[in-house]
Amino acid sequence: MEKELFESQIRSALGIKALAHIKSLTEDLLPVNGAVSYSMSDMTNRVLGKIAIVNRIRNGKLQLNKKVDVMGKGYKLLPNGLVVRMSQSEIRNRARAAKVAVRKRQAEMFQILRNRTMSDKRRDSFFGG
């Protein structure tokens, strides 16, 4: 009897401690005022500096804890954490580099698909499919 009482006291004390710990962990995630008017997505989306951590669906797949840049177009983040506006020449150079990278990725993907179809044909002819 005494042992059961002691175990229940320990269990309740640990439960109280766990609840306090969970509360302290989730305090920064929940909005400060008017928590009832917020949706669950508003409560789970968090902003750390210039990066937002969001849950979203892209192409039918759920992306949990996806890091998204919230600085806006034309801004960059310096190593010291300062947000500055990019110069026009830097914006232009980045746009050109992005176009080159897109063409390069397209060419690489075309090679991958071509090799895959060739190997599929070889496999089908070998196995008589």
N, C-alpha and C positions, 0 to 999 in steps of 0.2 A: 504494500500500500504506500509506504513512505517512498519507495523507489519510483513508483509510477508518478507520484506527485512531483518528485524532484525532476523527472524526465519531462513532464508537461511544463514545468516552470522554465526549464532550459529551452524547450522547443518554442515557447511563447516569447522568451527573451530574444532568441535568435530570429524569430519572425519579425519582431519589432525592429531589430537592428537591420535586417534585410530590407524592410520597407523604407526605413530612413535612408539607406544607401541608394535604393532605386529612386527615391524621390529626389535626392541630391543629384543623381546622374541625369534625370529627365527634366530638371528645372530649366536648363538652358535651351531645351528643345521646345518647350511649350511657350506660347505667347504669354506676356506678362498680364495683360488685362483683357477681358472679354473672351475668354477661352471658349465659351459656348458658341459664339458666333463664327468661329473659325472651322473650316472643314479639316478632315484628317490629313489631306495633302498639305494644307497650310501649316499644320503642326509638325509634320515630318520633314518638310523642306527647311534646310538650315543654310545660313550663309556664313562662311568662314573667310573673313577678309574680302577678297575679290573672287572667291570660288564658292558657288552654291552647290550643295549636295541635294539632289532631287531624285525622286522615284518617278519614272515615266515609262510609257510604252512606245517603242519604235519598231515598226515592221512586225507587229504582233508579238514582240518579245518584251518582257518586262526588264527594265534596266534599274536595278536597285543601287542606291548610293552612287549615282552617276554624277561626276564632277563637271560643272558647267561654268563657263566664264561669264561673269555678270558685269564686266567693265564696260562693255559697249564697243561699237565699231570705232576704230581710229585711236584707241588707247593701248598702251602697253605697260607691263608691270616691270619695274626695275628690280635688280637683285636685292636692293635695300627695302623693298616693299612699297616704294613710291609709285603712284600711278601718274603717268605723263601722257600727253597727247603726242602721237607720232607726227613726224614731219611729212609733208606731201610726197617728198621723194621716197621716204621709207615705205609709205603706203603703196606707192606705185611699184616699187621694187618687190614688195611682198606679193602684190597681185600678179605681177609677171611670173614670179617664182611659183606661185600656186598654179598658174596655167600650165607651166612647164611640167610641174609635178603630176598634174592630171593627165597630160598626154603620155608621160612616162609610165604611169600606172596602167593606163589603157593598153599600151604596147605590151607591157609585161603580162597583163591578164590575157591578152590575145594569144601570146606564146603559150601560156599555161593551158588555155582551152584547146589550142591546136594540138599540143602534145597529148593532152588527155584523150581527145577524139581519136588520134592516131593509135594510141595504146589500146583504146577500147575496140577499135576495128581489128587490130592484131589479135587481141584476146578472143574476139568473136570468131575470127577466121580459124584460129587455132583449135578452139573448142567446138567449132561447127555450129555456132549459134545464129 
